[in-house]
């Protein structure tokens, strides 16, 4: 059988590493695209693939996107439709965290043009992308999901089919609610323990393996105390994600006070140097 032609769009913090794992699949002819050509050149020096700028007449078997927000995915979807780089069997897999309205729009545009769409956001951060240990929650056709698993396993360790279109994104929203809540409690615990002059290293050792332990606590509590935030998922992206979550809450007539509170704190951090820093910089919103 001929190799699958795969287009990967978005070489940001996550996509750069995700696509690198896919480039090692000998059954894939990989094409890459990024808005910033500097990143394309950097990627091509390290990995095997071909640049694609929505000009060549290629019909892809899979089109994969990992982009910043609604606007970015909307622009790329329009390019896909304009150039017609798909066929009836093409699966469009979107790993972006976007609004549910945008998911529905993408699905409508794909089905109207007779190809397939899966909303498949990922979680696990930059570290997970590097180690190909991401988790993906997927919504859409179960048939297309099964067809896409060989692609997803290149960079995902945990792949769960959630059901109809949109359910992948709703699962990611739930994930972000949990993360922001954990980071909020970690920030409060850090402020409380320091006010009471507890030894932070001993505190870490006492808690990490108990019921209050979590990935965020184990991996971020020490770096918070070292005032290090130069890694991982950014404050800017978390603010965007929580904005989409709260928009969906309005549609559901659901009042999530903690999520609202954390979103306000991240929004304030957007005007500071922590905009591009890790989400654990939430601790800075507790400091006077």
N, C-alpha and C positions, 0 to 999 in steps of 0.2 A: 504493500500500500504506500502511496505517496505521503510525504511528510505533511503535517498540518501547517497551514500558513497562519501565523498568529501575529496580531498587531498589539503591542503594549503601549498605552498612552499615559504619560505621567511618571517622570523620573524624579520625584521628590524624595523626601526622607524615607518613605516606605517603598514606593515604586521602584526606586533605584536598585534596591536589594532584591525585591520580589522578582523583577524581570531578570536579574542576574542568575537566579536559580533556574529560571525557565530557559535561559540561553544554553544551559548544559544538557537539555533534553535533546537527544539525537534524533527524535522523531518530530521535532518542531523546527520550522524555518521561521525565525523570529525577526520581526521588524519593530523598531522603536520610534517613538515620537515624543518630543517634549517642547513646550513653548520656548524655553530657553535653550538655545543651541549649544551653549557652553557645557551644559550637563550631558547633552547627547554625545559630544566629543569626548568628555571624560569617561562616560560609560563605554563607548566604543574602543577606548584604549585598553580597557580592562576585560571586556567580554565580547562574545561573538554575536553579531546581529547586523541588521541593515537599517539605515535611516529611512524613514518614510514621512513625507510631508504633504500627504493628501493630494498628490499629483499623479502618481503612477496608477495605471489601470490594473490593480490587483484585487482579487476577490478573496477575502480572508475567511478562514474557517472559524476563527475566534477573534473577537475584538475585546481587549481588556483595558479598562480605564481605572486609574487610581488618582483622583483629582481632589482639589481643595474644597469646592463648594458647588452649589446649584449653578451659578453663573458659568463656572469652568466646564462642568459636564454638559451644560446646555450648548455651549459653543462647539464642543467637540462632537456632540450628537448631530448638530447641524452640518458640520463638515463631513461626517460619515454619510449622511443622507445626500448631500450635495455631490460628492464624488462617486457615490454608489459602490463603495468598496466591500460589498456584502453580497451574499446569495441566499437562497431560501433556507439553506441548512446552517447559516452563520449563527453563532451564539455570541451575543454581546453581554459580557460579564462586567458589571460595575462594582468596584471595590470601594468607591467613595462613600463617605458619610454625608448624605444629602437629605433634603426634606422629603416627606412622603408624597407631596404634590409633584416634586420633580421625578420621583420614582415612577409614579403613575403616568407622567408625561412621556418619559423614556419608553415605558412599556407600550404605550399607545402608538408612539412613532415607529417603534420596531415592528409591532404587529401589523400596523397599517401598511408598512413596506415589506411585509412578509418575511421577516426574520425574527429571531428569538432574543429575549432579554431576561437576564437574571440579576436581581439586586443581591449583591454578595459582599456586604461590608466586612472588614476584618478588624480584629483586635489582637493585641500582643506587642504593640509598639515597635520602635526601630530595632530593638534587640531581637524581637520575635521575627522580624523580617530578615535580619541578618542570619539568624539560626534556622530559617525556614520552619519555624514552629508557631506560626500564626494560627488563630482560630477564625474560621469564616462561617457566617450564618447566612443561609441562602434562601431567597424566595423566588418563586417562579415555577415553571413546568418541571415536574419530577423527571420526565424523560430527558429534558435538556440538562438537568442537574447531573444525572447519571453520565451523560455524554461528556460533561465538563470536568468530572472528577479527576481524570488523568492530568488535566492542566492544573487544577487547583492544588493537587498533592505536591507539585513542584516547590511550593512555598508555604503550604498550610499543613499543620500537623493534625488539626481538629476541624473537620468539615461537617456541619450539621444542616440538613435540609429542613427548613422551618415551615414550608407550606407555600401558599399562594404568594403572588407578587406583592411586595411591601412588607411581608413578614420578616424578611431578613433585616430590613432597615429598622423595623420596630424592635427587633431583638437587640440591635446595636444601640438604639436609644436607651433600652433597659440597662444595657451594659454601662453606658455613660452615666446614668443615674446612680448606679452602684459605685462606680469609681469616684464620682464627685462627692458622694456621701462618705466614703472611706477616707478620702483626702481631707475632707472637712473635719472628721473626728480625729485624724492624725494631727492636724494642725492645732486643734483645741487641746489634745493630750500633750503635745509638745509645749504649748504655752503654759499649761497648768503645771507640768512637771518641772519646768525651768523656774517658775515662780516659787515653787516649793523646794528648790535647790537639790533636786534629785540628780544623782550621777547618771548621765545620759547613756553611757556605754553599758552600765549595769542594768539600767531600765530596759534597754534593747534586748539584752540577753535574757532577762526575766520574762519578757512578753512574747518574743518572736515565735516560740514553739507552743504557745498556749492558745486559748480560744480567741483571743484578740489578734492573733497573728494573721497576716494576709500578704499577698504578693507586694502590695504597695508599702506596707509597713517594713517587710523584710528588705526590700530593694531601695526604699526611699528615705526611711527614717534617719539612717546614718548620713546620707548625702545632704539631707535638710540641715542636720547639725553641723555639717562641714560647709554649709552655705554654697553648695554646688547644685546648679540647676541647668547645666549645659548639655543636656541629653534628652532623649525621649520625645514624647508627644507634647506639642507646644500649648501654652496658655491660649494663644489666638485660635487654634483649632478646637480646643475644648469649649471656648466661649461660643464659637459657631455651632458646635454640636448641641450644646445645651439650649441655644436659641431655637434650633429645630425641634428639640424635645418639647420645649415650652409651647411652641406653636401647635404641636400635636396635642398637648394637654388642653389648650383652649378648645380645640375641636372636640375633645373628649369631655369637656366641662370638668376637668380634674385639676385640683389645686395642690401642687406639690411645693410646699413651703421651703423645704431644705434645698431642693433643686433651684428654686427662684433665688434663694439667698446666695448659693454658691455661684450662680450665673452672674449676679450683681458684682460679686467680688472679682471674678475673672474679668468682667467688663471693665472694672476700674484698673486692673493690672495692664490692660491694653495700652494705657497711656504711659506706661513705665518701661524700663529696660527688660522687664520680665515677659513682655509680649511674645518673644520668640523662645523663651525658656520653658523648661519642663513644667508640667501641670502641678508638680509638688511645690512650685513657687507660690501656690495658694497661701502658704504659711505667711508670706509677706503682707497679706491683707489683714493679718491679725496683729501686726506690729504697729505700735503708735510712734 
